[in-house]
Amino acid sequence: MKHVKSILFVTVIALAQACNSGDSSDSVTAANNANEKKDSGAMVKMADTAMSPNVNTTPVDKDAADFAVNAADGGMMEVQLGNYAQQNGVSKRVKDFGAMMVKDHTKASEELKGIAQTKNITLPGSIGRDAQKEMDNLMKKKGGDFDKAYMSMMLDDHKKDVKEFEKAAKECKDPEIKSFAGKTLPVLLVHLDSAQAITGKQ
């Protein structure tokens, strides 16, 4: 009986923690929640530094953190879809585009991880729920239908990415995140040009 009660107690605690932390099943939401706590509670954490010297109490800039989380989520999706396109695409142009996505977004993601670590920004460890849904729907398609849907998605996705990176490159208050956005933007413009050329759309 005591064993059953202890199991119930642990279950209740786990459920309570899940409710308090928001949607813990979504890595993007979890990362945003973690960064929000670092932003709003930075001054409180500073007071505990003497007792917890190993705790990183660097305050997190919300705009920079939000941009970094979204960029990391998008980057992971681009890499996974790029790998899938290389294996399952029909057109050589689509396969080559997928290879470019893997190469460029892997490089950018690694750089972003390094910056985030120095800035005390938590990044998602896996693709967020919304991006995963898009990927799952896309991967149901086969052959030419996949090629068309993938490139259409890449066109729309990179239009959005370019706008977000342009904004961060101009307005972000964090100098390193701002520099990262500015340096990555030309690469995204190449991706957009390639997607436009392959789809024949602007």
C-alpha positions in Angstrom: 0.0 0.0 0.0 2.8 2.4 0.9 4.4 1.5 -2.5 1.2 2.5 -4.3 0.9 5.7 -2.4 4.5 6.6 -3.3 3.9 6.0 -7.0 0.8 8.1 -6.9 2.7 10.9 -5.1 5.5 10.9 -7.7 2.9 10.9 -10.5 1.1 13.9 -9.0 4.4 15.8 -8.5 5.4 15.1 -12.1 2.1 16.3 -13.4 2.3 19.4 -11.4 5.8 20.2 -12.7 4.6 19.6 -16.2 1.7 22.1 -15.7 4.0 24.7 -14.1 6.6 24.5 -16.9 4.1 24.9 -19.7 4.1 22.4 -22.6 7.2 20.5 -21.7 6.6 18.1 -24.7 7.5 21.0 -27.1 11.2 21.8 -27.0 10.7 25.3 -28.4 8.2 26.2 -25.7 10.5 24.7 -23.0 13.5 26.7 -24.3 11.5 29.9 -24.4 10.2 29.3 -20.9 13.8 28.7 -19.7 15.0 31.9 -21.3 12.1 33.9 -19.9 13.0 32.9 -16.4 16.6 34.0 -16.9 15.4 37.3 -18.2 12.9 38.2 -15.5 14.7 36.5 -12.6 18.2 37.7 -13.4 18.5 40.1 -10.5 17.1 37.5 -8.0 19.7 34.9 -9.3 22.5 37.4 -8.8 21.8 37.4 -5.1 22.3 33.7 -4.9 25.6 33.7 -6.7 27.7 33.4 -3.5 25.8 30.3 -2.5 25.8 28.8 -6.0 29.0 29.9 -7.7 28.6 27.5 -10.6 25.2 28.8 -11.6 25.3 31.0 -14.7 23.5 34.2 -13.7 24.1 36.1 -17.0 20.8 37.9 -17.8 19.3 36.9 -21.1 18.0 39.5 -23.6 14.5 38.4 -24.6 14.5 39.5 -28.2 17.9 37.9 -28.8 16.8 34.7 -27.1 13.5 34.5 -29.1 15.4 35.0 -32.3 18.0 32.4 -31.4 15.4 29.8 -30.4 13.5 30.3 -33.7 16.7 30.2 -35.7 17.8 27.0 -34.0 14.4 25.3 -34.5 14.4 26.3 -38.2 17.9 25.2 -38.7 17.3 21.7 -37.3 14.3 21.3 -39.6 16.3 22.5 -42.6 19.0 19.9 -41.9 16.6 17.0 -41.3 14.6 17.8 -44.4 17.7 18.4 -46.4 18.9 14.9 -45.5 15.5 13.5 -46.4 15.5 15.3 -49.8 18.9 13.9 -50.7 17.6 10.4 -50.1 14.0 10.7 -51.4 14.0 13.5 -53.9 13.6 12.6 -57.6 15.2 15.7 -59.3 18.9 16.2 -59.1 18.3 19.9 -58.4 16.2 19.0 -55.4 18.8 16.6 -54.1 21.6 19.2 -54.5 19.4 21.8 -52.8 18.9 19.4 -49.9 22.7 18.9 -49.7 23.2 22.6 -49.6 20.7 22.9 -46.7 22.5 20.3 -44.7 25.9 21.9 -45.2 25.0 25.5 -44.6 22.5 25.1 -41.8 24.7 22.7 -39.9 27.5 25.2 -40.0 25.2 28.1 -38.9 23.6 26.0 -36.2 27.0 25.1 -34.7 28.0 28.7 -34.6 24.7 29.7 -33.0 25.1 27.0 -30.3 28.5 28.5 -29.4 27.1 32.0 -29.2 24.1 30.9 -27.2 26.3 29.1 -24.7 28.3 32.3 -23.9 25.0 34.3 -23.7 23.3 31.8 -21.3 20.6 31.3 -23.9 18.8 28.0 -23.9 18.2 26.5 -27.3 15.8 23.7 -28.2 17.4 20.3 -28.2 15.0 18.9 -30.8 12.6 20.2 -33.5 9.6 21.9 -32.1 6.1 20.5 -32.4 4.9 22.9 -35.2 8.0 22.3 -37.3 7.7 18.5 -36.7 4.1 18.5 -38.0 5.1 20.3 -41.2 7.9 17.7 -41.7 5.6 14.8 -41.0 3.1 16.0 -43.6 5.8 16.6 -46.2 7.4 13.2 -45.7 4.1 11.5 -46.5 4.5 12.7 -50.1 6.5 10.6 -52.6 8.3 11.1 -55.9 7.6 14.3 -57.9 4.9 15.3 -55.4 7.5 15.4 -52.7 9.9 17.4 -54.8 7.2 20.0 -55.6 6.0 20.3 -52.0 9.5 20.4 -50.5 10.7 23.2 -52.8 7.5 25.1 -52.2 8.0 24.8 -48.5 11.6 25.9 -48.8 10.6 28.9 -50.8 8.1 30.1 -48.2 10.4 29.2 -45.3 13.3 31.1 -46.6 11.2 34.2 -47.4 10.2 34.2 -43.7 13.8 33.5 -42.6 15.2 36.3 -44.6 12.8 38.8 -43.0 13.6 37.6 -39.5 17.4 37.7 -40.1 17.2 41.1 -41.7 15.3 42.4 -38.7 17.8 40.9 -36.2 20.8 42.2 -38.2 19.3 45.7 -38.0 17.6 45.8 -34.6 19.0 43.2 -32.2 20.6 44.8 -29.2 23.0 41.9 -28.6 26.1 42.5 -30.7 27.0 38.9 -31.2 23.5 37.7 -32.2 23.2 40.8 -34.5 26.5 39.9 -36.1 25.5 36.3 -36.5 22.2 37.4 -38.2 24.1 39.7 -40.6 26.7 37.1 -41.5 24.1 34.4 -42.1 21.7 36.6 -44.1 23.7 36.4 -47.4 23.6 32.6 -47.2 19.9 32.6 -46.7 19.5 34.9 -49.7 21.4 32.3 -51.8 19.0 29.6 -50.6 16.0 31.8 -51.5 17.4 32.5 -55.0 17.9 28.8 -55.5 14.4 27.9 -54.3 13.0 30.6 -56.7 15.0 29.2 -59.6 13.9 25.6 -58.9 10.2 26.4 -58.4 10.0 29.1 -61.0 8.3 31.3 -58.5 9.2 34.5 -56.7 
